[in-house]
Amino acid sequence: MQLVHTARALRAVTMREIIKFVQQRGRLLSALVRPLMWLAVFAAGFQNVLGVSIIPPYKTYISYQVYIVPGLLGIILLFHGMQSSLSMVYDREMGVMRLLLTAPLPRWVLLACKLAAGTVLSVITCYVFLAVCILFDVTFDWSGWLAVLPALVLSGLMLGSLWLFLSVHIKQVENFAGAMNFVMFPMFFFSSALYPLWKLQEADQSQILYWVSLLNPFTHAVEMIRFSIYGMFEPVSTAVVCGSTVVFFLLAVLGYDPQRGMLRRAAQPA
């Protein structure tokens, strides 16, 4: 019976997210405009060929546009995770989330349903972006479209869990501007989304940037996507992404615990 209730909750939360997504047509456009701008404008200035290390010590020479596509898929997942947690904060202000959390199910199940629903939408957007990339003559083997699915799902869960945890501490919708500046953009730029890590490692002046990027979980999400889109498996990045997902989600569950987390602080008199 518990499994049936969980399936119903997952269906209800997912349908709610899909209906909201369909009604807010600008969300799909806003999610695609940013990576397409990077692909069409930024990459236009870097048309030279890069030696991109797929599996060291082998190097496959590909265009810069092809190289940054996995990173742009990562930014779509990161942006959707932020949008999902933004709706959590909005629902908290409107009182909807309190009703959701009082459902006769464990709180972690409800949060997992919310996380899964957001991940489904983000993965769909990623495939729409891959389809649009064909117009820019940036294509991959069709087998790569299938092989990259587990990586997109795992990365979406990790980034969604991160933003779910951050939503515990973001009190108002207006505070998301600061979250973008101090979380989303640093995670994107301090990663391998725009430039190979091995090039940073070779440059003496970029050693600090290399280690910061190496410790960034978003880097490992991008690398996992990059390997999988070529039908390859990167065990270290996969382990980091899976471990980060568990840690971020557990922190989010603790944050939404009414005895210790956000709800208890909200109930205390000012």
N, C-alpha and C positions, 0 to 999 in steps of 0.2 A: 504493500500500500504506500509506503514511503517513496518507493521508486516511481510509482504512478503520480504521486503529488509533485515529485521533483520534475518529472517530464512535463506535467501541466504548467508548472511555474516557468520552466525553460521556454515552453512554447508561448506562454503569455508575455513574458518579458521580451522575447525575440520579436514577436509580432508587434508589440508596442514600439520597439526600436525601429523596425522596418517601416511602420506607418508614419512615425515621426520623420524618418529619413525621406520617405516619398513626399510628404507634405512640405518639407523644407528642401526644395529643389536646389537651392543655392549651396547646400552642403557638399553635394557631389562636385559641383563646379569649383567651389573653393578648395576642395581636397585635391583636384586635378590641376588647377591653375599654377600652384606653386611648383610642383615637380616639372610641369611642362615648360615653365619659364626657365628653370635650370637647364632642361634638356635643349631647348631651342635657342636660348640667348647665351647663357653662361658657357655651355659646351661649344658654342660656335667659335669662341676665341681660343679653344684648345683642340683644334682639329688635328694636331700632330699625333702620331702613333705612340702609345705608351706600352712599355713592357710590363705587363701585369702578371704577377706571380700567382698562378692558379694552384699548383702543387709544387712547392720548392723541391729541387732547384730548377724545375722546368718553368719556362716563361712563355706565355702565349701573347702575341702582339695583336691587340685589338684597338679600335678607335676609342677616343675618350667618351663619346656618347654612349657606346655600349658598356663601358666600364662603370659609369655612374648610375646606370639604370637600377641595379640592386640597392644602391644608396637612396635613390629616389623612391623606390618601393618602401624602404625603411621609413622615410619621412612621411609617407602616406599613413603607415601604421602608427607612427608617433603622433601625427596630427589627429587621427581618428581616436586614439586613446585619450587625447586631451579633450576632444569633443564629447566623448562618452562621460568623462569625469565632470565636464562642465554641466552636462545634464543632471548629474548626481547632485551637484551644488544647487542647481536651479530647483530640482525636486525637493531638496532639503528646505530651501527657502519657502516653497509653496506648501510644504507639509505632506507632499506625496510620498517621499521616501520613508517618513515615519510610519505611514500606513503599510508600505511595502515590507518594512522590517518587522512589523507585528504579525505577519503571516505565520501560520502554524508550521513553519519549516525552520531548520537550523539557519542561523544568519549567514553562515559561510556558503550554504547552498544558494541562497538568494543573491549573494554577491557573485558567486560563480556563474549564475544564470545571467546576471547583468554583464559580466566580463565576456562570457561566451557570445552573447548577442552582439556586443560591440565588435568582437573579433570577426564575426561573420560578415558584418557590413564592411569592415576594413579590408578583408580579403577580397570581397567582391569589387571594391574600388581599385585594388591593386591590379586585378585582371582587366578592368576597364582601361587602366593606364597602360598596361602592356599592349592592349589592342590599339590604343591611340598611338603608341610608339611606332607602329607599323607605318603610319603616315609620314614619320620622320626617317624612314628607311633604317630603323633600329629594330632588328628582329632576332629571335632565338628559335632553336629547334622546338617543334611541338612537344617533343618528349620533355624538354625543359619546363614547359608550362605545367605539366603534371608533376614533375619532380620537385618543383619549387613550392607546391601547395603545403606540405608539412612544415617547411621552413617559415612560410608566411603565417601559418596558424600559430606555431610556437612563438614567433616574434611578436605577433599581435597579442597573444596572451601575456607575454612578458611586459610589453609596453603598456598594455591596458591595465595590468596589475600595478605597475608603477604609478600611473595616473590615478588609479583607484585609491592607492595609498596616499597620494598627495591631496586628493579631494577631502581627506579627513581633516587636513590642516588648512585648507583654503575655505575661509568663512563666507566670502561673497563672490559673485560672478565677476565683479570688476577686478578681483585680484589675479585673474588668469593672465592678464597682460604681463604682470611680473613673473608668473610661472613660465610664460613663453620665453621671456628674456633670460631667465636664470636657470631654466631646465631644458627646454626644447632646443633652442638654438645652440647652447654649449654642447649638448649631447650630439647634435648633428655635425657641427664643425670640428669638434674634437673626436673624430672617428675616421674610419677608412672609406666613408661615403664618397668623398671627392678626390682622394689621393691615396695611393697604395701605402700601406704601412712599411713595406720594405724600402721604399724611397725615403721615408722619414728616418728609418734606422740607419740608412747609409749616409745621411747628412749629419755632420757633427753639430750643427746649430739647432737641430730639431730633435735632439734626444729626449728632452723633457716632454715635448709634444707627443713623441712616440710612446712614452710610458703612460702618459695621461690617456691617450687614445687606446692603448692596450688594456687599461683598467676600465674603460668605458663599456658597459654592457651593450650599448647600442652598436658599438663596433663589432661585437661578436654576432649580433643579430644580422648586421649587414653582411658579414663574412659568411655566415651560414646560408643566407639567401644567395649570395654570389656563387658559392660552391654548388649549391643544389640546382641552380638554374642551368648549370652545365652537367648535371647528373652526377655530381660528386658529393661526398660526405665529409664534413669537417667535424671531427669528434670533440675537439676542445671548445670550439664556439658553441656547439650544440649543448655540451655539458654546462657551460656558463649561462646560456640562455635558460635552460631548464632550471638550474639552481636559482637564478635571479627571479624567475617566475614564482617559484615556491616561496622565496623570502619576501618578495613584494606583496604577494597575496596574503601571506600570514600576517604581515604588518597591517595590511588593510583590514583584515578580519579583527585583529586586536583593536584597531582604531575605531571600528564601528561597534565594538562591544559596549553595551550600555553600562556595564559595571566599571570599565576602565577607560573607555575611549571617548569619542566625540560626544555621544549622547549623554554621558554622565556630566561632562563639562557644560553641555548646553543646559542641563537641568539645574545647575548650581545658580543661586542668586548672584546678580552682579554686584 
